[in-house]
Structure formats: C-alpha cells, structure tokens
C-alpha cells in the first residue's frame, strides 16, 4: 500500500469511528492531511458515516484552487490556518463533538485557555485551548478570528460551533481530538460542582496522590 492510500485509509477509519460513536453527525465535520505539499480534505457535503477515499479532495496548502467535480469543505481555510501556524503538523480534524459544542457555548473568563484541567492528559497531548470568537461557518470573519486566536495553539474551540485540532499525523490528530472531547465531557459534568483542578492539587503539594 502506498503512502497516500494508507493516509486515505486512516482518514476514512477515523471518520467512521467518530460518526459511529456519536462524536459527530450529519455533514458537520471535516478532516484533512498533508501529502507532498498539498492538502487532502473531505469534500463539501460529505458525511463522516459514509466517507470514502474518493471523497478526500486534493486542495492547495494556500488559496482555494479550482475544482471541476467534488469541492473541498468550505472550512478548508480553518485547516490551512492551523497548518500555517504549526508547520510540523500534518493533519487537522474539525468536528461538532457534543461536549465540545456545549463547552463552546458557555462564557469563559479566560478566552486564551478555556478548558479547566482536571486530568493531566489534555495538556500532555495538546496544550492550551483558546476559544475563537463567533462568526458564521465558512465566513471570512471566522477565518480572520481563527488566525488571530490560534497563534501558538494546536487546537481551538470555535465559539458556539465546535473543535478544530491539528496533529503530527492523522492518528495523533484523532487522539488529541478524542482527549479534547473527553476533557469537555469532564468539565461539563463537573460544571458548578466542588471539584479539584489539577493545578490546585499540585500547588497544594498533593501531586503524589494524583
């Protein structure tokens, strides 16, 4: 199996896994990877539940290009921005995971890092998660907001929208997205409750108990 075929196979597996476990629905998600200086991204209107290798459209790393048949996702620019800001990253996934969406709808006192740290894994895998101010999906305003907010970040929440995560490869992006969704689930379930955050335990000298 050549490298491009293997990448497409991984992208299809990830898409089906996310859809079949309710981590995204309908045609609301998109996935991409880099290969030989170009982007392969899920086509506009494609569904993760039925995604096929031929639904991964070749697109430029910058700009929009011209397409005679299947068009790339209208959110291609979100992927291009993360690749530009993180040159070592080789894959990007955007989903409307239920708990990431719920968490993105709340008001946050620190928009530079909106995920409370209850377990060590999100910081280990992905780092801080800023929130991108709301703008309509696919709009130039959203892309400007993304460029301004995602500096120094590998993953973001789009306000009242969903998550966008970059990885060193497709499986790494998948793992990081899973951790972000799990962290959002944990934060949502603990919201308004008395719960110890990791930094409080460490500052209090209780890190040996973690």
Backbone as a chain_set.jsonl record, in Angstrom:
{"seq": "XXXXXXXXXXXXXXXXXXXXXXXXXXXXXXXXXXXXXXXXXXXXXXXXXXXXXXXXXXXXXXXXXXXXXXXXXXXXXXXXXXXXXXXXXXXXXXXXXXXXXXXXXXXXXXXXXXXXXXXXXXXXXXXXXXXXXXXXXXXXXXXXXXXXXXXXXXXXXXXXXXXXXXXXXXXXXXXXXXXXXXXXXXXXXXXXXXXXXXXXXXXXXXXXXX", "coords": {"N": [[0.855, -1.196, 0.0], [0.669, 2.158, -0.964], [1.901, 5.355, 0.342], [0.016, 7.507, 0.189], [-2.425, 6.167, -0.221], [-2.567, 4.759, 2.171], [-2.799, 6.871, 4.024], [-5.281, 7.913, 3.263], [-6.863, 5.721, 3.9], [-6.585, 5.693, 6.714], [-7.803, 8.169, 7.296], [-10.458, 7.699, 6.501], [-11.13, 5.611, 8.262], [-10.948, 6.96, 10.754], [-12.961, 8.913, 10.42], [-15.28, 7.294, 10.203], [-15.189, 6.037, 12.703], [-15.55, 8.209, 14.502], [-18.107, 9.097, 13.724], [-19.725, 6.795, 14.106], [-19.664, 6.522, 16.831], [-21.051, 8.653, 17.769], [-19.702, 11.073, 17.927], [-19.776, 13.012, 16.088], [-22.091, 14.287, 13.62], [-24.354, 14.012, 10.802], [-23.379, 16.136, 8.141], [-21.442, 17.658, 9.314], [-18.711, 17.672, 9.909], [-15.143, 17.796, 9.147], [-12.097, 16.572, 7.694], [-8.566, 16.493, 7.233], [-5.353, 15.985, 5.62], [-1.812, 16.335, 5.043], [0.051, 15.865, 2.054], [2.79, 15.49, 0.091], [3.102, 18.3, -0.126], [0.559, 19.264, -0.569], [-2.934, 19.576, 0.368], [-5.222, 17.126, 1.403], [-8.594, 16.917, 1.724], [-11.791, 16.309, 3.233], [-14.653, 16.214, 1.138], [-16.941, 18.871, 0.311], [-20.092, 18.692, 1.845], [-19.872, 16.001, 2.431], [-20.355, 13.081, 4.47], [-19.24, 11.904, 7.578], [-20.011, 9.364, 8.323], [-20.307, 7.891, 6.001], [-18.057, 8.331, 4.559], [-15.694, 7.984, 1.938], [-12.617, 6.947, 0.335], [-12.409, 8.293, -2.095], [-13.727, 10.609, -1.526], [-11.989, 12.374, -0.475], [-10.549, 15.288, -1.199], [-8.176, 16.802, -3.328], [-6.417, 19.718, -2.541], [-4.929, 23.029, -2.513], [-2.213, 24.063, -0.328], [-2.272, 26.695, 0.281], [-4.615, 29.254, -0.481], [-7.51, 28.75, -2.69], [-7.861, 27.323, -5.086], [-9.053, 25.595, -8.099], [-11.892, 23.657, -8.923], [-13.376, 20.995, -10.618], [-15.161, 18.952, -10.13], [-15.916, 17.32, -7.304], [-15.933, 19.492, -4.542], [-13.749, 20.954, -2.064], [-14.301, 20.949, 1.513], [-16.051, 23.777, 2.801], [-14.759, 24.828, 4.921], [-12.091, 24.604, 4.553], [-10.166, 26.635, 4.84], [-9.837, 26.928, 7.611], [-8.337, 24.677, 8.232], [-6.05, 25.159, 6.666], [-5.051, 27.385, 8.0], [-4.28, 26.367, 10.529], [-2.269, 24.603, 9.688], [-0.458, 26.458, 8.666], [0.209, 27.926, 10.964], [1.326, 25.956, 12.497], [3.783, 24.423, 11.423], [4.876, 21.868, 11.723], [2.794, 20.143, 11.924], [0.663, 17.667, 10.475], [-1.916, 16.885, 9.957], [-5.414, 17.653, 10.295], [-8.44, 17.91, 12.119], [-11.851, 18.695, 12.22], [-14.702, 18.854, 14.174], [-18.11, 18.641, 15.392], [-18.313, 17.765, 18.093], [-20.386, 16.63, 20.768], [-19.928, 17.481, 23.504], [-17.79, 19.25, 23.315], [-19.044, 21.206, 21.797], [-21.084, 22.007, 23.585], [-19.474, 23.071, 25.648], [-18.284, 25.146, 24.28], [-20.304, 26.958, 24.083], [-20.6, 28.238, 26.472], [-19.852, 31.096, 28.604], [-16.556, 32.271, 29.093], [-14.0, 33.071, 31.37], [-11.328, 33.253, 30.76], [-10.384, 33.556, 27.725], [-8.136, 32.711, 26.405], [-7.49, 30.212, 27.234], [-9.637, 27.882, 27.639], [-10.314, 25.43, 28.701], [-10.822, 23.791, 31.692], [-8.473, 22.17, 33.813], [-8.682, 19.045, 34.798], [-7.653, 16.514, 34.603], [-4.411, 15.164, 33.647], [-4.078, 14.8, 30.898], [-4.963, 16.279, 28.598], [-3.35, 18.604, 28.493], [-0.896, 17.33, 28.224], [-1.133, 16.106, 25.72], [-2.094, 18.081, 23.953], [-2.058, 20.774, 24.863], [-2.796, 24.252, 25.648], [-6.164, 25.501, 25.14], [-7.585, 27.828, 23.286], [-10.473, 29.99, 22.687], [-12.215, 30.736, 19.763], [-13.653, 33.717, 18.662], [-17.145, 34.043, 17.837], [-18.293, 33.643, 14.486], [-20.066, 33.358, 11.39], [-20.107, 29.998, 10.043], [-17.588, 29.12, 7.696], [-17.125, 31.727, 6.904], [-15.331, 34.758, 6.0], [-14.846, 36.352, 8.165], [-14.808, 34.511, 10.286], [-12.487, 33.103, 9.595], [-10.555, 35.114, 9.853], [-10.773, 35.596, 12.61], [-9.925, 33.121, 13.521], [-7.216, 33.045, 12.672], [-6.167, 35.095, 14.268], [-6.603, 34.148, 16.846], [-5.601, 31.547, 17.128], [-2.861, 31.543, 17.294], [0.067, 30.003, 18.351], [-1.263, 27.761, 19.271], [-2.401, 24.364, 19.053], [-4.884, 23.392, 18.981], [-8.311, 24.438, 19.013], [-11.384, 25.813, 20.312], [-14.21, 26.691, 18.508], [-16.334, 29.365, 18.969], [-19.57, 28.605, 20.068], [-19.793, 26.48, 18.242], [-17.725, 24.313, 17.565], [-14.89, 22.007, 17.64], [-11.463, 22.335, 16.537], [-8.606, 20.634, 15.623], [-5.122, 19.997, 15.384], [-2.618, 17.613, 14.342], [0.42, 15.587, 14.533], [0.245, 13.581, 12.738], [-2.441, 11.758, 11.135], [-3.527, 9.897, 13.025], [-2.526, 10.912, 15.415], [-3.775, 13.429, 15.476], [-6.406, 12.539, 15.713], [-6.308, 11.245, 18.244], [-5.776, 13.461, 19.873], [-8.042, 15.035, 19.412], [-9.985, 13.328, 20.499], [-9.19, 13.418, 23.17], [-9.671, 16.103, 23.756], [-12.474, 16.222, 23.455], [-13.193, 14.426, 25.503], [-12.205, 15.819, 27.709], [-13.843, 18.051, 27.62], [-16.263, 16.813, 28.151], [-15.784, 15.931, 30.801], [-15.421, 18.437, 32.055], [-17.942, 19.561, 31.63], [-19.626, 17.807, 33.076], [-18.734, 18.3, 35.623], [-19.303, 20.925, 35.996], [-20.116, 23.709, 37.948], [-19.899, 22.282, 40.284], [-18.209, 21.243, 43.319], [-15.032, 20.644, 42.718], [-11.725, 19.416, 42.438], [-9.215, 21.049, 40.69], [-6.418, 20.229, 38.606], [-4.146, 21.893, 38.821], [-4.526, 23.048, 41.296], [-4.232, 20.915, 43.035], [-1.564, 20.273, 42.589], [-0.263, 22.673, 43.321], [-0.954, 22.626, 45.948], [0.628, 20.693, 46.952], [-0.183, 18.083, 46.639], [0.389, 16.419, 44.596], [1.43, 13.814, 44.551], [-0.691, 12.2, 45.056], [-2.201, 12.059, 42.828]], "CA": [[0.0, 0.0, 0.0], [1.487, 3.36, -0.999], [1.691, 6.259, 1.472], [-1.228, 8.257, 0.034], [-3.538, 5.237, 0.009], [-2.609, 4.469, 3.606], [-3.338, 8.057, 4.698], [-6.715, 7.953, 2.98], [-7.479, 4.649, 4.685], [-6.65, 6.172, 8.095], [-8.798, 9.244, 7.374], [-11.783, 7.073, 6.425], [-11.36, 4.894, 9.53], [-11.2, 7.964, 11.794], [-14.272, 9.5, 10.174], [-16.306, 6.312, 10.563], [-15.141, 5.833, 14.152], [-16.165, 9.365, 15.156], [-19.543, 9.11, 13.415], [-20.409, 5.634, 14.695], [-19.715, 6.679, 18.293], [-21.802, 9.859, 18.102], [-18.817, 12.214, 18.166], [-20.181, 13.998, 15.096], [-23.316, 13.829, 12.965], [-24.664, 14.648, 9.531], [-22.239, 16.559, 7.302], [-20.909, 18.794, 10.07], [-17.292, 17.529, 10.241], [-14.208, 17.674, 8.037], [-10.801, 16.009, 8.062], [-7.572, 16.707, 6.181], [-3.957, 15.634, 5.886], [-0.861, 16.837, 4.054], [0.792, 14.866, 1.283], [3.592, 16.084, -0.979], [2.916, 19.738, -0.212], [-0.841, 19.611, -0.786], [-3.918, 19.156, 1.368], [-6.35, 16.278, 1.031], [-9.629, 17.245, 2.697], [-13.104, 15.747, 2.916], [-15.396, 17.04, 0.199], [-18.106, 19.604, 0.792], [-21.317, 17.898, 1.907], [-19.631, 14.594, 2.75], [-20.734, 12.649, 5.822], [-18.231, 11.026, 8.159], [-20.527, 7.997, 8.421], [-20.219, 7.218, 4.709], [-16.886, 8.861, 3.861], [-14.879, 7.045, 1.169], [-11.32, 7.5, -0.067], [-12.6, 9.226, -3.203], [-14.308, 11.847, -1.004], [-10.888, 13.215, 0.007], [-10.29, 16.138, -2.356], [-6.885, 17.477, -3.376], [-6.539, 21.175, -2.478], [-3.633, 23.649, -2.234], [-1.923, 24.417, 1.059], [-2.69, 28.095, 0.387], [-5.579, 29.616, -1.515], [-8.674, 27.888, -2.852], [-7.749, 26.47, -6.255], [-10.235, 25.425, -8.939], [-12.344, 22.276, -8.837], [-14.388, 20.724, -11.63], [-16.144, 17.993, -9.636], [-16.108, 17.499, -5.875], [-15.277, 20.657, -3.965], [-13.344, 20.737, -0.673], [-15.123, 21.563, 2.559], [-15.986, 25.245, 2.837], [-13.912, 25.206, 6.057], [-10.689, 24.345, 4.194], [-9.286, 27.699, 5.345], [-9.513, 26.642, 9.012], [-7.253, 23.695, 8.196], [-4.855, 25.83, 6.147], [-4.525, 28.285, 9.041], [-3.556, 25.572, 11.529], [-1.026, 24.131, 9.065], [0.453, 27.605, 8.566], [0.669, 28.302, 12.299], [2.02, 24.805, 13.089], [4.369, 23.76, 10.249], [5.211, 20.465, 11.982], [1.564, 19.357, 11.957], [0.399, 17.051, 9.175], [-3.327, 16.507, 9.839], [-6.35, 18.505, 11.036], [-9.817, 17.405, 12.189], [-12.864, 19.615, 12.78], [-15.972, 18.176, 14.443], [-19.063, 19.237, 16.318], [-18.5, 16.829, 19.201], [-21.441, 17.202, 21.61], [-19.479, 18.176, 24.711], [-17.009, 20.406, 22.873], [-20.018, 22.233, 21.412], [-21.695, 22.528, 24.813], [-18.5, 23.902, 26.367], [-18.018, 26.345, 23.484], [-21.441, 27.877, 24.211], [-20.53, 28.934, 27.753], [-18.955, 32.249, 28.733], [-15.304, 31.859, 29.732], [-13.288, 34.239, 31.877], [-10.009, 33.294, 30.133], [-10.555, 33.044, 26.359], [-6.881, 32.156, 25.906], [-7.394, 28.807, 27.653], [-10.99, 27.729, 28.176], [-10.563, 24.108, 29.261], [-10.296, 23.551, 33.033], [-7.615, 20.983, 33.816], [-8.999, 18.097, 35.87], [-6.74, 15.382, 34.42], [-3.201, 15.685, 33.004], [-3.856, 14.308, 29.549], [-5.144, 17.265, 27.539], [-2.134, 19.418, 28.413], [0.179, 16.48, 27.736], [-1.331, 15.784, 24.321], [-2.489, 19.176, 23.068], [-1.749, 22.101, 25.383], [-3.912, 25.15, 25.945], [-7.243, 25.554, 24.155], [-8.274, 29.125, 23.236], [-11.767, 29.982, 22.01], [-12.271, 31.666, 18.632], [-14.93, 34.439, 18.686], [-18.116, 33.539, 16.877], [-18.617, 34.208, 13.172], [-20.741, 32.297, 10.636], [-19.231, 28.973, 9.462], [-17.122, 29.355, 6.334], [-17.046, 33.154, 6.582], [-14.026, 35.393, 6.108], [-14.71, 36.824, 9.541], [-14.379, 33.372, 11.093], [-11.094, 32.796, 9.281], [-9.732, 36.16, 10.493], [-10.784, 35.313, 14.049], [-9.096, 31.928, 13.725], [-5.81, 33.435, 12.536], [-5.775, 35.928, 15.401], [-6.755, 33.444, 18.122], [-4.929, 30.241, 17.178], [-1.407, 31.696, 17.395], [0.666, 29.247, 19.44], [-2.151, 26.683, 19.725], [-2.624, 23.265, 18.12], [-6.304, 23.082, 18.992], [-9.159, 25.536, 19.463], [-12.832, 25.718, 20.224], [-14.893, 27.775, 17.814], [-17.446, 29.779, 19.811], [-20.894, 28.1, 19.679], [-19.601, 25.791, 16.962], [-17.085, 23.008, 17.681], [-13.447, 21.939, 17.874], [-10.528, 22.122, 15.431], [-7.39, 20.119, 16.253], [-4.048, 19.564, 14.486], [-1.763, 16.566, 14.878], [1.629, 15.256, 13.775], [-0.274, 12.717, 11.683], [-3.881, 11.588, 11.309], [-3.876, 9.217, 14.269], [-2.235, 11.83, 16.508], [-4.868, 14.403, 15.5], [-7.56, 11.811, 16.233], [-6.115, 11.064, 19.685], [-5.894, 14.772, 20.522], [-9.451, 15.41, 19.358], [-10.665, 12.498, 21.481], [-8.87, 13.928, 24.508], [-10.381, 17.368, 23.923], [-13.891, 15.921, 23.685], [-13.305, 13.827, 26.832], [-11.992, 16.888, 28.685], [-15.062, 18.856, 27.614], [-17.256, 15.999, 28.867], [-15.461, 16.013, 32.229], [-15.696, 19.805, 32.505], [-19.393, 19.765, 31.626], [-20.218, 17.03, 34.158], [-18.321, 18.882, 36.901], [-19.61, 22.352, 35.997], [-20.918, 24.144, 39.091], [-19.68, 21.399, 41.435], [-16.935, 21.358, 44.025], [-14.103, 19.67, 42.139], [-10.332, 19.859, 42.474], [-8.482, 21.136, 39.434], [-5.091, 19.649, 38.744], [-3.172, 22.884, 39.28], [-4.75, 23.266, 42.724], [-3.631, 19.778, 43.734], [-0.11, 20.38, 42.503], [0.137, 23.807, 44.141], [-1.176, 22.274, 47.348], [1.55, 19.631, 47.374], [-0.855, 16.785, 46.648], [0.599, 15.78, 43.3], [1.725, 12.389, 44.695], [-1.942, 11.469, 45.171], [-2.915, 12.098, 41.549]], "C": [[0.889, 1.244, 0.0], [1.059, 4.331, 0.106], [0.366, 7.015, 1.379], [-2.439, 7.362, 0.292], [-3.691, 4.925, 1.483], [-3.18, 5.653, 4.388], [-4.845, 8.161, 4.481], [-7.454, 6.897, 3.782], [-7.619, 5.067, 6.149], [-7.727, 7.245, 8.259], [-10.216, 8.678, 7.362], [-12.103, 6.345, 7.722], [-11.701, 5.868, 10.653], [-12.6, 8.55, 11.642], [-15.387, 8.545, 10.6], [-16.353, 6.094, 12.073], [-15.834, 6.973, 14.89], [-17.674, 9.374, 14.938], [-20.274, 7.986, 14.143], [-20.518, 5.718, 16.206], [-20.387, 7.98, 18.711], [-20.949, 11.07, 18.405], [-19.015, 13.323, 17.123], [-21.392, 13.44, 14.374], [-23.508, 14.564, 11.644], [-23.419, 14.94, 8.705], [-21.452, 17.676, 7.985], [-19.406, 18.743, 10.331], [-16.445, 17.523, 8.983], [-12.84, 17.244, 8.555], [-9.836, 16.242, 6.916], [-6.22, 16.17, 6.616], [-3.1, 16.211, 4.766], [-0.18, 15.674, 3.343], [1.456, 15.572, 0.11], [3.249, 17.553, -1.222], [1.503, 20.2, -0.487], [-1.702, 19.101, 0.357], [-4.91, 18.207, 0.716], [-7.399, 16.468, 2.122], [-10.966, 16.659, 2.252], [-13.917, 16.743, 2.096], [-16.563, 17.741, 0.875], [-19.34, 18.71, 0.743], [-21.113, 16.442, 2.23], [-19.959, 14.316, 4.209], [-19.67, 11.702, 6.349], [-18.707, 9.574, 8.213], [-20.378, 7.204, 7.136], [-18.99, 7.647, 3.91], [-16.118, 7.741, 3.165], [-13.592, 7.737, 0.744], [-11.484, 8.533, -1.176], [-13.265, 10.535, -2.78], [-13.246, 12.784, -0.438], [-10.322, 13.975, -1.189], [-8.913, 16.801, -2.236], [-7.096, 18.984, -3.436], [-5.155, 21.761, -2.179], [-3.456, 23.956, -0.75], [-2.251, 25.879, 1.329], [-3.664, 28.393, -0.748], [-6.672, 28.574, -1.661], [-8.567, 26.946, -4.036], [-9.04, 26.426, -7.05], [-10.59, 23.947, -8.985], [-13.491, 22.055, -9.812], [-15.478, 19.788, -11.119], [-16.384, 18.233, -8.145], [-15.302, 18.688, -5.372], [-14.842, 20.348, -2.541], [-14.332, 21.379, 0.288], [-14.96, 23.08, 2.545], [-15.125, 25.737, 3.996], [-12.453, 24.821, 5.821], [-9.761, 25.37, 4.824], [-8.933, 27.486, 6.818], [-8.335, 25.682, 9.088], [-5.959, 24.366, 7.733], [-4.216, 26.722, 7.203], [-3.733, 27.497, 10.077], [-2.259, 25.007, 10.949], [0.002, 25.26, 8.998], [1.036, 27.963, 9.93], [1.482, 27.196, 12.969], [2.655, 23.978, 11.97], [4.717, 22.289, 10.465], [3.979, 19.566, 11.982], [1.193, 18.884, 10.551], [-1.054, 16.619, 8.987], [-4.173, 17.423, 10.711], [-7.737, 17.856, 10.993], [-10.697, 18.468, 12.83], [-14.17, 18.844, 12.957], [-16.86, 19.044, 15.321], [-19.358, 18.222, 17.409], [-19.444, 17.415, 20.232], [-20.948, 17.975, 22.819], [-18.559, 19.35, 24.381], [-17.94, 21.543, 22.471], [-20.661, 22.85, 22.647], [-20.737, 23.483, 25.527], [-18.22, 25.194, 25.611], [-19.144, 27.376, 23.6], [-21.427, 28.659, 25.52], [-19.667, 30.189, 27.644], [-17.729, 31.814, 29.508], [-14.503, 33.086, 30.133], [-11.896, 34.37, 31.26], [-10.112, 32.723, 28.723], [-9.284, 32.461, 25.759], [-6.714, 30.687, 26.267], [-8.686, 28.445, 28.38], [-11.262, 26.373, 28.818], [-9.981, 23.994, 30.666], [-9.559, 22.214, 33.073], [-7.94, 20.123, 35.04], [-8.141, 16.843, 35.783], [-5.538, 15.88, 33.613], [-3.148, 15.513, 31.498], [-4.038, 15.346, 28.444], [-3.904, 18.134, 27.385], [-0.969, 18.609, 27.858], [0.08, 16.273, 26.224], [-1.456, 17.013, 23.425], [-2.101, 20.558, 23.561], [-2.996, 22.945, 25.571], [-4.919, 25.187, 24.796], [-7.905, 26.934, 24.213], [-9.629, 28.982, 22.54], [-11.804, 31.094, 20.966], [-13.621, 32.378, 18.656], [-15.856, 33.994, 17.561], [-18.16, 34.364, 15.589], [-19.249, 33.068, 12.384], [-19.755, 31.288, 10.046], [-18.868, 29.293, 8.011], [-16.932, 30.802, 5.958], [-15.616, 33.674, 6.707], [-13.787, 35.914, 7.513], [-14.242, 35.7, 10.454], [-12.905, 33.069, 10.841], [-10.15, 33.843, 9.88], [-9.645, 35.915, 11.998], [-9.883, 34.133, 14.381], [-7.617, 32.291, 13.67], [-5.326, 34.205, 13.752], [-5.733, 35.146, 16.705], [-5.864, 32.222, 18.241], [-3.41, 30.33, 17.225], [-0.889, 30.903, 18.595], [-0.188, 28.109, 19.966], [-2.294, 25.625, 18.646], [-4.099, 22.884, 18.044], [-7.087, 24.258, 19.531], [-10.598, 25.057, 19.56], [-13.33, 26.924, 19.446], [-16.146, 28.11, 18.608], [-18.786, 29.315, 19.226], [-20.844, 27.289, 18.38], [-18.986, 24.405, 17.152], [-15.59, 23.128, 17.849], [-12.684, 21.779, 16.572], [-9.179, 21.764, 16.052], [-6.395, 19.683, 15.182], [-3.201, 18.493, 15.161], [-0.561, 16.312, 13.994], [1.321, 14.328, 12.602], [-1.751, 12.509, 11.968], [-4.243, 10.953, 12.643], [-3.588, 10.099, 15.477], [-3.317, 12.899, 16.617], [-6.131, 13.777, 16.088], [-7.468, 11.655, 17.755], [-6.297, 12.381, 20.431], [-7.343, 15.255, 20.513], [-10.259, 14.617, 20.38], [-10.434, 13.018, 22.903], [-9.574, 15.251, 24.774], [-11.86, 17.126, 24.2], [-14.099, 15.306, 25.073], [-13.123, 14.883, 27.916], [-13.211, 17.799, 28.766], [-16.193, 18.125, 28.338], [-17.034, 16.102, 30.379], [-15.809, 17.384, 32.779], [-17.202, 20.057, 32.599], [-20.053, 19.04, 32.804], [-19.883, 17.619, 35.529], [-18.709, 20.351, 37.038], [-20.54, 22.711, 37.161], [-20.755, 23.29, 40.329], [-18.344, 21.702, 42.105], [-16.016, 20.269, 43.495], [-12.703, 20.249, 42.142], [-9.747, 19.888, 41.071], [-7.043, 20.692, 39.666], [-4.079, 20.646, 39.291], [-3.305, 23.164, 40.771], [-4.13, 22.143, 43.54], [-2.115, 19.875, 43.739], [0.404, 21.521, 43.373], [0.002, 23.496, 45.623], [-0.294, 21.148, 47.823], [0.928, 18.264, 47.38], [-0.618, 16.012, 45.352], [0.909, 14.282, 43.412], [0.452, 11.565, 44.764], [-2.655, 11.343, 43.848], [-2.806, 10.758, 40.835]], "O": [[1.763, 1.381, 0.856], [0.007, 4.165, 0.724], [-0.337, 7.151, 2.381], [-3.382, 7.78, 0.964], [-4.808, 4.835, 1.993], [-3.963, 5.457, 5.318], [-5.592, 8.464, 5.411], [-8.548, 7.148, 4.288], [-8.658, 4.824, 6.763], [-8.474, 7.237, 9.237], [-11.074, 9.126, 8.122], [-13.219, 6.446, 8.232], [-12.635, 5.631, 11.419], [-13.337, 8.671, 12.621], [-16.329, 8.95, 11.281], [-17.432, 5.979, 12.653], [-16.62, 6.73, 15.806], [-18.434, 9.633, 15.871], [-21.33, 8.212, 14.733], [-21.369, 5.061, 16.805], [-20.307, 8.373, 19.874], [-21.408, 12.001, 19.066], [-18.487, 14.425, 17.265], [-21.695, 12.253, 14.495], [-22.899, 15.607, 11.405], [-22.523, 14.104, 8.586], [-20.869, 18.533, 7.321], [-18.863, 19.678, 10.919], [-16.948, 17.279, 7.887], [-12.476, 17.517, 9.699], [-10.233, 16.197, 5.751], [-5.969, 15.933, 7.798], [-3.596, 16.532, 3.687], [0.122, 14.643, 3.944], [0.794, 16.165, -0.742], [3.121, 17.995, -2.364], [1.26, 21.399, -0.627], [-1.264, 18.31, 1.193], [-5.383, 18.456, -0.393], [-7.135, 16.214, 3.297], [-11.239, 16.531, 1.059], [-13.872, 17.951, 2.33], [-17.1, 17.267, 1.876], [-19.604, 18.053, -0.264], [-22.089, 15.695, 2.302], [-19.856, 15.193, 5.066], [-19.244, 10.792, 5.638], [-17.891, 8.654, 8.155], [-20.327, 5.974, 7.171], [-18.893, 7.358, 2.717], [-15.916, 6.671, 3.741], [-13.491, 8.963, 0.788], [-10.775, 9.54, -1.195], [-13.359, 11.468, -3.577], [-13.572, 13.875, 0.029], [-9.7, 13.389, -2.076], [-8.542, 17.297, -1.173], [-7.854, 19.479, -4.271], [-4.296, 21.06, -1.646], [-4.432, 24.091, -0.012], [-2.483, 26.263, 2.475], [-3.543, 27.845, -1.843], [-6.762, 27.635, -0.87], [-9.138, 25.856, -3.994], [-10.003, 27.122, -6.73], [-9.712, 23.089, -9.074], [-14.455, 22.819, -9.838], [-16.603, 19.823, -11.619], [-16.987, 19.237, -7.767], [-14.138, 18.864, -5.732], [-15.496, 19.555, -1.864], [-15.107, 22.255, -0.097], [-13.869, 23.597, 2.306], [-14.791, 26.92, 4.061], [-11.671, 24.721, 6.767], [-8.68, 25.016, 5.296], [-7.827, 27.834, 7.232], [-7.439, 25.854, 9.915], [-4.902, 24.169, 8.331], [-2.991, 26.809, 7.294], [-2.638, 27.907, 10.464], [-1.252, 24.939, 11.653], [1.188, 25.043, 9.245], [2.224, 28.267, 10.038], [2.24, 27.462, 13.902], [2.118, 22.934, 11.603], [4.842, 21.538, 9.498], [4.113, 18.343, 12.034], [1.384, 19.602, 9.569], [-1.39, 16.04, 7.953], [-3.71, 17.912, 11.742], [-8.153, 17.322, 9.964], [-10.338, 19.063, 13.846], [-14.683, 18.252, 12.007], [-16.423, 20.035, 15.905], [-20.513, 17.858, 17.63], [-19.324, 18.597, 20.555], [-21.497, 19.03, 23.134], [-18.554, 20.347, 25.104], [-17.666, 22.707, 22.763], [-20.772, 24.072, 22.748], [-21.133, 24.565, 25.958], [-17.949, 26.225, 26.226], [-18.953, 28.541, 23.252], [-22.16, 29.636, 25.665], [-18.864, 30.331, 26.722], [-17.843, 31.067, 30.479], [-14.341, 34.021, 29.349], [-11.336, 35.466, 31.232], [-9.944, 31.517, 28.541], [-9.334, 31.793, 24.726], [-5.89, 29.991, 25.673], [-8.816, 28.67, 29.583], [-12.32, 26.176, 29.417], [-8.764, 24.09, 30.829], [-9.978, 21.247, 32.438], [-7.531, 20.428, 36.16], [-7.924, 16.176, 36.795], [-5.634, 16.918, 32.958], [-2.234, 16.044, 30.866], [-3.325, 15.294, 27.441], [-3.455, 18.377, 26.265], [-0.147, 19.136, 27.108], [1.097, 16.266, 25.53], [-0.993, 17.007, 22.285], [-1.836, 21.441, 22.745], [-4.109, 22.425, 25.643], [-4.576, 24.938, 23.641], [-8.712, 27.184, 25.109], [-9.895, 27.975, 21.884], [-11.466, 32.243, 21.25], [-14.653, 31.707, 18.671], [-15.408, 33.618, 16.478], [-18.077, 35.592, 15.603], [-18.986, 31.905, 12.69], [-18.678, 31.677, 9.595], [-19.719, 29.682, 7.21], [-16.609, 31.097, 4.807], [-14.797, 33.104, 7.427], [-12.655, 35.918, 7.996], [-13.375, 35.91, 11.303], [-12.157, 32.807, 11.783], [-9.069, 33.5, 10.361], [-8.569, 36.016, 12.588], [-9.172, 34.139, 15.385], [-6.848, 31.881, 14.539], [-4.205, 33.997, 14.217], [-4.918, 35.443, 17.578], [-5.414, 31.89, 19.338], [-2.733, 29.302, 17.2], [-1.347, 31.103, 19.72], [0.13, 27.54, 21.01], [-2.308, 25.945, 17.457], [-4.512, 22.143, 17.151], [-6.608, 24.993, 20.395], [-10.978, 24.043, 18.976], [-12.911, 28.052, 19.705], [-16.946, 27.219, 18.892], [-19.102, 29.584, 18.067], [-21.731, 27.396, 17.533], [-19.667, 23.406, 16.919], [-15.072, 24.201, 18.159], [-13.176, 21.171, 15.621], [-8.668, 22.493, 16.902], [-6.78, 19.069, 14.187], [-3.078, 18.461, 16.385], [-0.515, 16.76, 12.849], [2.045, 14.298, 11.607], [-2.264, 13.039, 12.954], [-5.162, 11.412, 13.32], [-4.321, 10.047, 16.464], [-3.735, 13.245, 17.722], [-6.839, 14.412, 16.869], [-8.44, 11.906, 18.468], [-6.904, 12.411, 21.502], [-7.816, 15.821, 21.499], [-11.124, 15.176, 21.054], [-11.349, 13.053, 23.726], [-10.026, 15.498, 25.891], [-12.437, 17.758, 25.085], [-15.075, 15.63, 25.75], [-13.813, 14.847, 28.935], [-13.574, 18.265, 29.846], [-16.982, 18.743, 29.052], [-17.975, 16.33, 31.14], [-16.418, 17.494, 33.843], [-17.673, 20.693, 33.542], [-20.937, 19.596, 33.455], [-20.647, 17.462, 36.482], [-18.471, 20.959, 38.082], [-21.599, 22.109, 37.339], [-21.413, 23.546, 41.337], [-17.468, 22.339, 41.519], [-16.209, 19.092, 43.799], [-12.516, 21.436, 41.878], [-9.775, 18.889, 40.352], [-6.523, 20.771, 40.779], [-3.248, 20.294, 40.128], [-2.32, 23.481, 41.437], [-3.568, 22.383, 44.608], [-1.462, 19.6, 44.745], [1.394, 21.359, 44.086], [0.742, 24.027, 46.452], [-0.429, 20.684, 48.955], [1.434, 17.359, 48.045], [-1.34, 15.062, 45.049], [0.673, 13.544, 42.455], [0.496, 10.353, 44.553], [-3.625, 10.593, 43.744], [-3.345, 10.597, 39.74]]}, "num_chains": 1, "name": "protein.A"}
